[in-house]
Amino acid sequence: MSFFCPHCNFKNSEIQSAGMIQQKGARYELRLTADTDLARQVVKSDTCVVKFIELDVEVPAGRGQLTNIEGLLTMILEDLSLQQPARKEAVPETYARIEEIIQKGRKMLTGDGFPFRVALDDLAGNSWIEPDHKDGVGKIQKVEYARTHEQNESLGLGNGEDEAGTTPGQPTFANPEGDEIIPNEVYSFPASCPGCTRPCVTHMKMVDIPHFKQVVIMSTVCDFCGYRSNEVKTGGKIPEKGKIITLHVNSATDLARDILKSESCFMECPELRLEVQPGTLGGRFTTVEGLLTQVRDDLHQQVFDVGEDTDEGGDSFPSAMKDKWKSFFDGIGDAINGEKKFTIILRDPLASSYIQNLCQPDDDPQIETKDYERTVEEEEDLGLTDMNTEGYEDDNVERKKEAEAEDKVEE
């Protein structure tokens, strides 16, 4: 909805979501480094929280908007400036603090405050920041997360009861005799749907990948809201070094290779100008063709699937940007069809990713592997910096003794 009054200059560009609540919440974070980043389009739904991290300013969920980064920041600064004269008289300390934020925000608008970051956190998953195919590592990140029961309640989703007010029967845990998990055996156990919190079934299967390791494939399907999830979990101890795997794809045979991209893996295809950040797709065990197809479809949905014409991206999408994205997707399509040679680079700090070797037991000339020392940032992101791997047995013994002593005192 768009409204402008020529008499008082009041204007409004509020949007109301006509789509469904997504299966997961979504958090976007963009690092702005140039004036062109201020012009990136933003869809802010009425359930989205906006935060300019360096300003330490947060806008709570409210009316939806279709704007850009500059428009969001301008709106925030205008709202903060509105009551400044009254604050100056009543609470000078608050006035000084807010004035400092306003001046810092204005420097950001004029290009003197780069770099800075903006984050969108939407429980419904319907907000969006315009990506660019030239974005490098750490430029823009999207993380999907499962909502809590309280967050689902705030969105008006079901509480796990059917229309009659009763909770459907939970499925039973299907486990063969014995506690050991048998490879290639499918296990089913009850779970709660991340999308609507109602009971659903999760299937689990352990697969032994030759010359690599065992992985667990998890599949969840919800009959109530249609939520679907397929992920791969790797196990084992954390290696001392990360691993970089490079595959040169030259033919259709290479497209059919098995590939495991773990959740911690960063994927890059330089010839296709494609980069996939860790955590974006979760863990995936598929073929090279299947992985590229999924990346293309997911990204195409984010960029173009707006309105009735899913190939145009809406009336507000600049024609020059449409042409750039079309060229980008055409390049990926040529690679999927085997019409273009390209390179896949997997950088995994946990060394849990894998590309099938077609020349076993010999080395594959099209695959290059290299171990590398993890960076400090990777160690922190993985939680390894503060991990205690020594002496925890002694700590457990001490806590057990303290608990026994407390029990004796109570007796």
C-alpha positions in Angstrom: 0.0 0.0 0.0 1.4 3.4 -1.0 -0.1 6.8 0.1 1.1 10.4 -0.2 -0.7 13.6 0.9 0.2 16.7 -1.0 -1.1 19.0 1.7 0.8 17.7 4.8 3.5 15.6 2.9 2.5 12.5 4.9 3.6 9.4 3.0 3.3 5.7 3.7 4.7 2.6 1.9 3.5 -0.1 4.2 3.3 -3.7 3.0 1.2 -6.5 4.3 2.4 -10.1 3.7 0.0 -12.1 1.5 2.1 -15.3 1.8 2.3 -18.1 4.3 4.5 -18.2 7.4 7.7 -20.0 6.4 8.8 -23.2 7.9 11.7 -21.5 9.7 12.6 -18.1 10.9 15.3 -16.2 9.0 18.1 -13.8 10.0 19.9 -11.7 7.5 23.1 -9.7 8.2 24.6 -7.4 5.6 28.0 -5.7 5.9 27.8 -2.3 4.2 31.1 -1.1 2.7 30.1 1.3 -0.2 27.4 3.8 -1.2 25.8 1.2 -3.5 25.0 -1.0 -0.5 22.7 1.7 0.8 20.5 1.3 -2.3 19.9 -2.5 -1.7 16.2 -3.3 -1.5 14.8 -4.5 1.8 11.5 -6.3 2.5 10.6 -5.9 6.1 7.6 -7.8 7.2 5.4 -6.9 10.2 7.1 -9.6 12.3 10.7 -8.5 11.6 13.1 -6.9 14.0 15.7 -4.5 12.4 19.0 -3.7 14.1 21.9 -1.5 13.0 24.6 -3.2 15.0 27.2 -0.4 15.2 24.6 2.1 16.2 23.2 -0.3 18.8 19.7 0.7 17.7 16.9 -1.9 17.3 13.5 -1.4 15.7 10.9 -3.8 17.1 8.4 -5.7 14.9 5.8 -3.4 13.5 4.4 -2.3 10.1 5.8 -4.0 7.0 7.9 -1.9 4.5 9.3 -2.2 1.1 12.3 0.2 1.1 16.1 0.1 1.0 18.9 0.3 3.6 19.1 4.1 3.2 15.3 4.4 3.7 15.4 2.2 6.8 18.2 4.2 8.4 16.6 7.6 7.5 13.3 6.5 9.1 15.1 5.5 12.3 17.0 8.8 12.5 13.8 10.8 11.8 11.9 9.0 14.6 14.8 9.6 17.0 15.0 13.3 16.1 11.3 13.9 16.6 11.3 14.2 20.4 14.8 15.6 20.8 13.8 19.2 21.8 11.6 17.8 24.6 14.3 15.4 25.8 16.9 18.2 25.9 14.8 20.0 28.5 13.5 17.0 30.5 16.4 14.4 30.4 19.6 16.0 29.1 21.6 12.8 29.6 19.3 10.8 27.3 19.3 13.7 24.8 23.1 13.6 24.6 23.2 9.9 24.1 20.5 9.9 21.3 22.1 12.9 19.7 25.4 11.0 19.5 23.5 8.1 17.8 21.9 10.5 15.3 25.1 12.1 14.3 26.8 8.7 13.9 23.8 7.6 11.7 24.0 10.7 9.5 27.7 9.9 8.9 26.6 6.5 7.8 24.2 8.0 5.3 26.8 10.3 3.8 29.3 7.5 3.4 31.6 8.5 6.2 30.7 5.6 8.5 31.7 2.5 6.5 31.8 -0.3 7.3 28.8 -1.0 9.4 26.2 -3.8 9.6 22.4 -4.2 9.5 20.5 -7.3 10.6 17.0 -8.4 9.9 15.5 -11.1 12.2 12.1 -12.3 11.1 10.2 -15.1 13.0 7.9 -15.7 10.0 10.9 -15.8 7.5 9.2 -13.4 5.1 11.8 -10.6 5.2 14.6 -10.1 2.7 17.8 -8.2 1.8 18.7 -7.9 -1.8 21.9 -10.0 -2.5 24.4 -9.3 -5.3 26.2 -12.0 -7.3 29.5 -10.2 -6.6 29.2 -10.5 -2.8 32.3 -12.0 -1.3 32.8 -14.0 1.9 31.2 -12.4 4.9 29.3 -9.7 2.9 25.8 -11.0 3.4 24.7 -14.0 5.5 21.3 -15.7 5.8 20.7 -18.1 8.7 17.5 -20.1 9.1 16.5 -21.3 12.5 13.8 -23.4 14.1 11.3 -21.4 16.1 10.7 -22.0 19.8 7.2 -22.9 21.1 6.8 -19.4 22.4 7.7 -17.9 19.1 5.2 -20.1 17.3 2.6 -18.9 19.8 3.4 -15.3 19.0 2.8 -15.9 15.3 -0.6 -17.5 16.1 0.5 -21.0 15.1 -1.0 -24.2 16.6 0.1 -25.4 20.0 0.2 -29.1 19.0 -3.5 -29.8 19.4 -5.9 -30.8 16.7 -9.3 -29.1 16.1 -11.0 -31.2 18.8 -8.5 -30.1 21.3 -6.6 -33.3 21.7 -3.1 -34.1 20.8 -2.6 -36.8 18.1 -0.9 -40.0 19.1 2.8 -40.0 19.1 4.5 -42.5 16.7 6.6 -45.1 18.4 10.4 -45.5 18.2 11.3 -48.2 15.7 14.5 -49.8 16.8 15.8 -53.3 16.0 17.0 -55.4 18.8 20.1 -54.1 20.6 21.4 -50.6 21.2 23.8 -50.4 18.3 22.8 -48.4 15.3 23.0 -50.5 12.2 24.2 -48.9 8.9 21.6 -48.6 6.1 18.8 -49.4 8.6 16.0 -46.7 8.8 15.0 -45.6 12.3 11.8 -43.6 13.0 11.1 -41.7 16.1 8.7 -39.0 17.3 9.6 -35.3 17.2 8.0 -31.9 17.2 7.8 -30.0 13.9 10.0 -26.9 13.9 7.4 -25.1 11.7 4.2 -25.6 13.8 5.4 -27.6 16.9 2.9 -30.4 16.3 4.0 -34.1 16.5 5.7 -35.4 13.4 8.1 -38.3 12.5 11.8 -38.0 11.9 13.6 -40.7 10.0 17.3 -41.5 10.5 19.6 -43.6 8.5 23.4 -44.2 9.0 25.3 -44.4 5.7 28.8 -45.6 5.3 30.6 -43.5 2.6 33.4 -45.6 1.2 36.9 -44.2 1.9 35.5 -41.5 4.1 33.4 -42.0 7.2 29.9 -42.8 8.5 27.3 -40.1 8.2 23.7 -39.8 9.5 20.9 -38.7 7.1 18.0 -37.1 8.9 14.6 -36.6 7.2 11.5 -34.9 8.8 8.1 -34.5 7.3 5.1 -32.8 9.0 1.6 -33.9 7.8 0.0 -30.7 9.4 2.0 -27.8 7.8 3.9 -29.6 5.1 7.3 -28.9 6.6 10.1 -31.0 5.1 13.8 -31.2 6.0 16.6 -33.3 4.8 20.0 -32.9 6.4 23.3 -34.8 6.8 25.1 -35.0 10.1 28.8 -36.0 10.3 30.4 -37.4 13.5 33.7 -38.3 14.9 36.4 -36.3 16.6 37.4 -32.8 15.6 40.5 -32.9 13.4 43.5 -30.7 14.2 43.3 -29.0 10.8 40.7 -28.1 8.3 40.6 -29.3 4.7 40.2 -27.7 1.3 39.0 -30.0 -1.6 39.1 -28.8 -5.2 37.3 -30.6 -8.0 37.7 -29.7 -11.7 34.4 -30.6 -13.4 35.0 -31.3 -17.0 32.2 -33.7 -18.1 28.8 -35.2 -17.3 30.6 -38.0 -15.4 31.9 -35.4 -12.9 28.4 -34.0 -12.4 27.3 -37.5 -11.2 30.0 -37.7 -8.5 28.8 -38.0 -4.9 29.5 -34.9 -2.8 29.0 -34.3 0.8 28.8 -30.6 1.9 28.8 -30.4 5.6 27.0 -27.6 7.6 30.4 -26.0 8.4 31.6 -26.0 4.8 32.1 -22.9 2.6 31.6 -23.7 -1.1 32.9 -21.6 -4.0 32.7 -21.9 -7.9 34.9 -19.1 -9.3 33.9 -19.6 -12.9 30.2 -19.4 -11.9 30.7 -16.5 -9.6 29.0 -18.6 -6.9 29.8 -18.6 -3.2 27.7 -20.5 -0.5 28.3 -19.5 3.1 28.6 -22.1 5.9 25.2 -23.0 7.4 23.2 -21.7 4.3 22.1 -25.1 3.1 22.9 -27.2 6.1 24.5 -30.6 5.5 23.8 -32.2 2.1 24.8 -35.5 0.6 23.9 -35.6 -3.1 25.6 -35.3 -6.5 27.5 -32.3 -7.9 24.5 -31.8 -10.3 22.0 -32.1 -7.4 23.9 -29.6 -5.2 24.2 -27.0 -7.9 20.5 -27.4 -8.8 19.5 -26.9 -5.2 21.7 -23.8 -4.8 20.3 -22.3 -8.0 16.7 -23.0 -7.1 17.0 -21.6 -3.6 18.8 -18.5 -4.7 16.4 -18.0 -7.6 13.5 -18.2 -5.2 15.0 -15.5 -3.0 15.8 -13.1 -5.9 13.0 -13.5 -8.4 10.0 -15.2 -6.9 8.1 -12.0 -6.1 4.6 -11.4 -7.4 2.8 -13.4 -10.1 5.7 -13.3 -12.6 8.4 -15.3 -11.0 10.9 -14.6 -13.7 10.8 -10.8 -13.4 11.2 -10.2 -9.7 8.5 -7.5 -9.4 8.1 -4.0 -10.9 10.6 -2.4 -8.6 13.5 -4.7 -9.7 15.9 -2.6 -11.8 16.2 -3.9 -15.4 20.0 -3.8 -15.2 20.0 -5.9 -12.1 17.6 -8.4 -13.7 20.0 -8.8 -16.6 22.9 -9.5 -14.3 21.0 -12.1 -12.3 19.7 -13.7 -15.5 23.3 -14.0 -16.8 24.3 -15.5 -13.4 21.6 -18.1 -13.4 22.2 -18.9 -17.1 25.8 -19.7 -16.2 24.8 -22.1 -13.5 22.3 -23.7 -15.8 25.0 -24.3 -18.5 27.2 -25.9 -15.8 24.3 -28.2 -14.7 23.7 -29.2 -18.3 27.4 -30.1 -18.8 27.9 -27.2 -21.3 30.5 -25.4 -19.1 33.6 -26.5 -17.3 34.0 -25.2 -13.7 35.7 -25.8 -10.4 34.2 -26.6 -7.0 36.2 -25.6 -3.9 35.1 -26.9 -0.5 36.7 -25.2 2.5 35.7 -27.1 5.6 37.3 -26.2 9.0 36.1 -29.5 10.4 37.2 -31.6 7.4 33.8 -33.2 7.2 33.1 -32.7 3.5 33.8 -35.2 0.8 33.9 -35.5 -3.0 33.8 -39.0 -4.6 37.1 -40.3 -6.0 36.5 -42.2 -9.3 40.0 -43.6 -9.4 40.2 -45.5 -6.1 42.5 -46.7 -4.7 44.7 -44.3 -6.8 44.6 -40.5 -6.6 42.1 -38.8 -8.8 43.8 -36.2 -11.1 40.8 -34.0 -11.0 40.7 -33.7 -7.2 43.1 -31.7 -5.1 43.1 -31.9 -1.3 45.0 -29.7 1.1 45.1 -29.4 4.9 45.2 -26.0 6.4 45.4 -24.3 9.8 42.0 -23.0 11.0 41.8 -19.2 11.5 41.0 -17.6 14.8 37.6 -16.6 13.4 36.8 -20.2 12.4 37.8 -21.5 15.8 35.5 -19.0 17.5 32.6 -19.7 15.2 32.9 -23.4 15.9 33.1 -22.9 19.6 36.6 -24.5 19.8 38.3 -21.5 21.5 36.5 -22.0 24.8 36.1 -25.8 24.6 37.5 -27.7 27.6 39.0 -31.0 26.5 41.3 -31.7 29.5 40.5 -32.2 33.2 36.7 -32.4 32.8 36.8 -35.9 34.3 38.1 -34.4 37.5 35.5 -31.7 37.4 32.8 -34.3 37.1 34.2 -36.2 40.2 34.2 -33.0 42.2 30.6 -32.1 41.3 29.5 -35.6 42.2 31.2 -35.4 45.6 29.6 -32.0 46.2 26.1 -33.4 45.3 26.6 -36.4 47.7 27.6 -34.1 50.5 24.5 -31.9 49.9 22.3 -35.1 50.0 23.9 -36.1 53.4 23.2 -32.6 54.8 19.6 -32.8 53.8 19.2 -36.2 55.4 
